């Protein structure tokens, strides 16, 4: 694991008012959770890898309380598992898990598409969709280049911002969680491949254009093709290379 200097222990020792200490601890909790999530998505924390609250607290130079809370948060999100008397470990997903995630996010995304293509749009929505398209351009370039680190960051922003336009924060948060989980499942397999140029889905802008044109049929077709591509790719990687003759 690599330290990122998320915070210092000063903010967790009760300096200042009780409210300020609680806010600081909450901020540290989120920062640590975000940093560890990034470690998982970057493949630096591998499935099955174990660690303790003490190790993480020492790594980031903070007290144990916000670390423990961050790890519990990540466990609730399905990224970590609590190991009795030993700490935590990175959750190990199966291809069946990945298929379930794809099916779940398809249901949520279908509702999002119906809302976007059926509602009247304000100037703010039009502007927000332009911003989403810019994220899609960056994600598409990274996908074509096989740059997984850049792709994951822009892909998560793309879908989160697209969901925010829909206006239902519960669906948006649920979709974001599903997408983080599906990337966490796919990353260990993808990183073993080495060169990913041209093998990753890169049609983000086509999807935005279909939504901007209120074309629900095209939007659904693009997303169905995306899901089929993801399932085929991850299933082939999970199966491993064919036996040599």
N, C-alpha and C positions, 0 to 999 in steps of 0.2 A: 504494500500500500504506500501511496505517496502523500505526504502531508501537504496541506495547502494553506496553513496558517489561518484557519477558519476563525479563530477568536483567541482571546486570552482568558485566563482564569479569573481575572479581576471582576468581570461582570457577573460571576456566579457566586460571589462570596458575600452578597448582601450589602455592598456599599451603597449609599444613598438611601432613598426611600424604598419601602417594600414594593411599591408599584414599579419603580424603575428597575429593581432587581428582577422582578418577575418578567418584565418586558424584555430585558436583556437576556434572561435565560431562555425565553421563548424564541428570541431571535437566533441565539446560538443553537437551539434545538433544530430549527429549520435549516440553518446553514450547514450543520453537521449532516442532517438527513440528505440535503441536496448534494453535499460533497460525496457522501458514500454512494448515493444513487449514481452519480457521475462515474465513480470508480467501477461500479458494476457494469454500467453501459459501455465503459471504455475497455472492459475486459481485464482490468487490473485486479478486481476481486472476482475470483473464479467460482463457479458453482461448487458447493460443498466446502469451500474454504471457511475455516472457523476463526473466530477472534473473540476477545473479551471486551467488556466495557472499559476495563483498566487500560488495555492496549490502545483503544481508540482515544480515550481521554489523554493518554500520554502523547499520542501522535499529534493531536491537535492542540495540546497545551491548555486543556479546559478541565473543569471538574467532572465528576462522574454523572451528576444528575442530568444535565442536558444531553449527554451522550446516551444514557440509558433511555431517556424519553425518545430520542431520535431513532434508536434501534427498535424500540417498540412500535414507533410509527411505521418504519419500513417493514416490520413484520406484519403489521395490519394491512399493508399494501401488497403483501405477497412476495416481497423481494428477499426477505430474510426469514430464517426459522430460528426460534429459540431452542437451544440445546440444554436440557436440564443439567445443572451444576457445571456447565462448561462455557456458557456464553451464547453466541449466535453463529449461524453459518449462512452463507449465500444459498438461496433456494435453488434446487435443481429441477428444472422443468423438463417435461417430456414433449414429444411431438403431439401427443394427445392433448396436452395442455395448450400448446400453440394453436391447434385446430379449434379448441374451445374459445380461445381468445379471439381468433379471427371471426368465428361465428357471432360472438357477442358484440364485437365492434361493428360488424356488418348491420346488426339490428339497430344499434344506436345511430350509426351514420345514415341509415336509410331515413330515420326520423328527422335527422338534421337536414338532409337533402330536401325532404318534402317541405320542411319549414322554410328553407331558403328559396326554393323555386316557386312556392305558392304565395308568399307574403309580398306586400307592397314594400318597396325599398326607399329609404331616405337617403339623402346625400351622405350622411355619416356612414351608412351601410356600404354605399358605393366606394367611399374612400377606404373603409376598412378592408373591403374585398381587394382593392388595389394593393394594400399592404400585404395581404395574404398571398397574392400572386407573386410579389417580390420574394417572399419566403420560399414559395414554390420554385422560382427560378434558381435560387441558390441550392435548394435541395436537389433539383434536377441535375444541375451541373455536378454536384458532389456525387450523385448516384452514377452518372455516366463515367466519372473519373474513378469510381470505386473508393472514394474517400469516406469511409464509414463514420469517422468521428464528426466530420462536418455535416454529413447527411443526417445523422441522428439528431443533432441539435436543431437543424432547420426543419426537419420533418416533425419533431415534437412541437415546435413553435407554429408551424403551418397548421396542424390539426387543432391545436389549442385555440389559435386565433380564429380559425374558421368556425369552430364550435361556439366561440364567444359571440360571433355575429348572430348565431341562432337565438341567443338570448336566454337559454336555459342553463344556469350555472351547474345544476346537478348533472345533467347529461354531459356537459363539457368536462367536468371533473372526472366523471366515470370513464368517458372516452380517453382522457389523458392517462388515467391509471391503466387502462387496458393497453394503450400504446406503449407505455413504459414497460409493462410486463412482457408484451410481445417482443419488444426489442431486447429485453433482458434474456429472454428465451433464445432468441436468434443469434445474439452477439457471439457467444462462444463458438458456435458452428461457423459463422461467417468469418471470424478472425482466423480460423484454422485454414481458410482457403487461400489466403495471400492476395492474389490479384482478383479484385472484384469488379474491375472496370467493365461496364456494359452489362453487368449481370443483375443489377438492382433496379427496381421500379423507379422511373424518372418522369412520370406523366403528371406531375403535380399541376403544372400550368394548364394542361389540357382539361383537367378536372375543374379548375377555377373558371376557365372560359366556358365550359358547359353550364356551370352554375350561373355564371353571369348572363348567359343566354337563356336562362330559365328552362334549360333542356334537361328535364328530370330523367328521360330515357337514356340520354348520352351519359349523364352523370352516373347513373346506376351501372351502365355497361362498363364504364371506365373503372369504377370501384370494384365491380365483379372480376374484371380482368386483373386488377391489382391483387385481390385476394387469392385468385387462382395462381398467379405468379408467385406470391409469397409462400403458399402452401406447397407448390411443386418444388420450389428452391429449398425450403427448409426440410421437406421430407427427403429429398435426394441427399442433402448434407447429413441428416440424421442417420440415414441408412449406411453412410460411409461409402468409400470407393468400391467399385465392383471387384470381385476376386480376380487375381491375375491368373491367366491360363497357363 
